Amino acid sequence: MADSSTNMLPGEVTEALRQAMDAAGIDEHEDLVARILATGVGLGMDDTDRLDLKITSAALTEMRSAFSLFAPYGAVPKVTVFGSARTKPDDPLYRQARRAAHILSEHGWMVVTGAGPGIMQAGTEGAGADRSIGVSIRLPFEEKPNALLADSENVVSMKYFFTRKLMLMKESHGFICLPGGFGTMDEMFELLTLQQTGKAEPMPIVLLDEPGGTFWGGLRRFVDQHLVPAGVINADDFDRVLVTDSVRAAIDHILGFWRNYDSLRWVRERLVLRIRTAPTDAQLIELNERFAHRLTQGEIERSGPLRDEQHDGDRLELPRLVMHYNPFEVGDLYRLIGAVNDWVDDDAA
């Protein structure tokens, strides 16, 4: 089978790809664009099955459309609201979703939903169509964009659930999950898996119920009574989410997560935590005492931008904490972020 990497393609094909890129005026990220083109040619050289080619082509096309939709809002914080398409407007859960979306929109956030009815429509209603983004799925029996987004430019339609989930999760800075069926459970568990394994940056996740509701409490009991005793997850894995029936608590949790913490980046073997307010000497000592067991060597130290960050112009204005954090403990980063956020009270944020 032929290798699909650029180096293994015949020289004349590689040159033709370069000429095509030049003709298209591509002068940024040429290496990545060349890799995408080379992979496509490689699939053809591999005599790939037509169905597999259709899946690949559709996925790339959908991702391009979605990237283009989200691009103008890159600097705007976003929350994704998950929940059942079957929830009715007179349901307390509907009102919870609508109110949470409305309050976050008043704080300058945009709301991302699956663009369907039920909880998705509640989120759109709360934020307003101009502060909503919809990522709909094409199904044979349901899931056309709800009325508020049907004529909006802020909606993209997907054929595949995996591309849809990518866009529902990739751009957001927080997540609110309300009770739902298999689809909602799938989205919620994927969020937890990405956080637990460190495949996604730490984000605030809220499991929001109706006032006095027991839906997510039942999940917590299942975790405590079955998953933890079976040894398939750690005892504190579920601590990374907030289970609540209070919209106010949900909002405070999401906004509070970004009170001092800004972002993180791995620079080779070092973890760089970008923050808004640097620690005092006493706070830094306490941080090292609490998290020394998570480090592979050395201490947590104050720092300016590292060389790689300077080269990329990456959040240069912010103070940093730099450490040799154990990469096998990335699922516990939310605790470190929580400690950093505790340095700043809500009024000062």
N, C-alpha and C positions, 0 to 999 in steps of 0.2 A: 504494500500500500504506500502511496506517495506521501511524503512528509509535506504538511501544509504550511510550514514556516517559510518566511521570505528567503532565507539563505539556501533552502533546498529547491526553490523554484528554478527552472531554466533561466539562464541569464537574459534571454530576449523577453521573457514574460515579465521578469522583474523590471526591466527597463521600460516596458510598455506601461506598467503600473505607475512608475515614476512620471512618465510623460503625461499620463492621464491626470495625475494629481497636479502637475504643473499647469496643464491646460485648464483645470478647474479653479486655479488660483489658490490652492491649498498651501498655506505657508506657516501654519501652526500645528503642532502636535503631529508632524508628518509621520513619525515612527509608528504612532498608534493607528493612524488612518491606513498606512501601508500594511500593517498587520491585519486589519479588518479586511482589506481588499485581498490580501494574500490568502487569508483563510477561506474566503469565498471561492477563489480560484482553486484552492486545494480541495475544497469539497467537490468541485467539478472533476478534478483529476482523480478523486477517489471513487468515481462512479457511484456517488451517494444516491440513495433511494429518493425518488421524487417527493414523497411525503416528508422525508426529513429535510429536504431543501425548502419545501413550502413552509414548514415550521420555522426554520432558520430565517427565511426571508420575511415572513410575517412578524416574527419577534423583533427583528432589527427595525422594520418599518414602524412598528408600534412604539418602540423605545425612542426612535427619532422624533416622532410626533409628540410624545410625552415630554421629552427633554425640551423641545421647543416651547411647549405650553408653559412649563415651569420656569424657564430661563428668566423671564422678566421679573420674577418674584424671588430671586435668589436671596436677596437681603431681608426678606420679610419672614418673620417666624411663623411657623405653621403647626397646626395640630390636626391629626387625623382622628376622625370619629368613626368607630366601628359599631355595628349593631344590626339587628334584624330588619330586613326589608318588609316584614309583615307587621311591625308595630304600628298601631293606629294612632291618629292625632289626638284622641281622647285618653290615651294611655299615659300614666304618670311617667313612664320611661321616655316617652316622646317629649314631654315637657322638660324633663331633666336634660336631655340632649340639646334641646333648643336653647335653654337658658345658659348652659355651659358654653355653647358656641357663641351666644350673644355677648356674654361677659368677656370672653377671650378676644372677640373682635373689637370690643371697646378698648382693650389693651394693645391694639395694633396687630393682632394676629389674624392670619387667614385660616380658614377651615377647609380641610381636604376630606372628601367622602367618596364613596363608591358611586355617587350620582343617582342612586336608585330611590325608591320610596322608603317609607318607614323611618327608622332612625337616621338614615342618610338624608332624607328630606328635612327632618327636624334640624339637623346640623346646618343645612343650607339656609333654612328659614331663619335660624338664630343669627347667623353671621351676615346674611344678606347675600344676594347673588353676586354682587361686585366684590365681596371678600371671600368667595368660595371657589374652590377648584374641584371638579368632578372627574373621576376616572371610572368610567362605566365598563360593563362587561356585556358582550353580545351573547345572549342566550335565546334558545328557541321559544321560551315561554314567558319571560319577564325581563326586567332590568333594562328598560329604555330609560334615558335620563329623565329625572323628575321634571315637573312643569317649570320649576324655578330655573333649571339649568338647560332645558331643552333648546332654547334659542341663544344660549350664552356661548361666547367664544372660549370660556374657561372650562371646557369639558373635552375629554378625549375618550375615544371608544377603543376597547381592547377585545381581541379574540381569545386570548389566553389568560388564565388566572395568574400564572407565574409572572407575566409582564405587568399585570395590573397590581399585584401585591408589591412588586418592586417599587412602583411609583407611589403607591399608597404609604410606603414606609421610608423610602430613600430621602425624601425632601423634608420630612417633618421633624419638629423639635419636641414633640410630645404626642401622647396617644391616650384617647379615652375610649374604653371598650364598654359598651352597654350589653345587657343580656341578648343573646341571639342563638341561632342554630349552628349547624355544622360549619357554615362559612365563617361566622363570627369566631367560633372556637378555633378554627384553622388559623385565622389571622392572629388571634390572641396568643396561641401557642407558638406560632412562628416568631412573634415578637419576643417572647420569653426565651426561645431557643437562641435567637440571634444575640440577645443580651448575655445569656449564660455562657455562651461559647466565645464571646468577644468578637463575633463577626460583624457587629454593628456597634457604633459608639454608644456609650451609656445615654439613655433618654428616660424622661419621666413617663411612667405608664400608670394609668388609673383604671381600675375596674369599678365603674359607677353603677349603682343600683337605684331603684326607686326608693323613696323614703320608707324605711322599715323593711325593705326587700331582703330576701335570703338567697338569691341566685348565686352570687359570688361567694357568699359564706359557705354554700354547699361545696363549691370548688375548693375552698380553703380546707374544709374538713376532709375532702378526698385526698388532698395533698398530704395533710398531717397524718391521716389514718392509713394511707395505702402507699403513696409514693415514697415518703420519707422512711417508713419502716422497711420497705422493700430495698432500700439502699440505692434506688435509681436516680435520686436527686439528693442534694445536700439539704440539711435541715433548714438552712436559712435562704435557700434559693428563691422562695416565694416572697421574701422580705423586700425584694427589689420593686414590688408593685404596691400601690396603695389601693386597698379595698375600702370603699366608702359608699354611703348613700347620700352624701352631702356634696352639692355642687360647689359650695364655697371651699370645702376642703380639697376638692379636685382641682379647682383653679389655683389655690394657694400652693398645692404640691407642684403643679406644672410651672408656675411662675417662679416659685422658690428654688427650683432646680437650677435656674439660670441667674440666681441672685448675685453670685460671685464667679462661678464657673463659666468659662466661655467656650473652650474647645480643647481637644488634645491631639497630639501627633506623636508617632513613633519616629525618632531619628536614630536609625540603626538600632542599637540595643537599649537606647534611653527613651523613657517616656517623658514627654513634655506636656505639662498641664498649663494652659493659658488661662489666666484669671484677671479679674478687674481690680482687685485690691490685694496687694502683697501682704504677707503675714508679718506680724510683729515677731521679735525674737522669741518671746514666750510661746506664741502660737506655733512657730516652726518647731520648737523643741517638743511641744505636745504632739504635733503631727508625726514627728519621727518616732516618738515613744509608742504611739498607737499603731503605726503601720510598718515598723521595722521588720516584722515577720513576713511582710509582702515583698521585701526588697531582696535582690540577689547579691547586692554588694553596696557599700557606701551608705549615704544618707540622702534624704530629700533636701535639695538645696535651692535657694533663689537663683534666678538666672535671667539674663537678657536673651534675645533671640539667638538660637544656635546658627551656625554657618549655613546649614541647609535651609533654614527658615529665612535667613537674610537673602539667600539666593532666589528664593521663591516669593519674597515679599509677603510672607505669611504672618498676618496679625502682629506686625512688628511693634505696634504701639503698646502692647499689653505686657505686664510682668508675667514671669513664668516660675513654675516649680519643675525641676528636672530631677529624675531619679532612675535608678536601674530597677524597674518594677518587674516582678516575676511574670513573664508572659502567660504562664499557666494559671495565673490568678486574676485574669482580666475580668472575669465575671463579678469580681468583688469591687471593681472600680467605683461603683455607685456609692459605696461607703466612704471612700476617700473624697469623692466629690461632695458628699453631704457634709463632711468635716470642714471642707474649704468654704462651703456656703454658710456654715455656722458663724464664720467670722464677721459676716455682714448682716445687720438686721434689716427687716423689711422696709423700714422707713428710709434707710440709707441706700437701698438698692436702686 
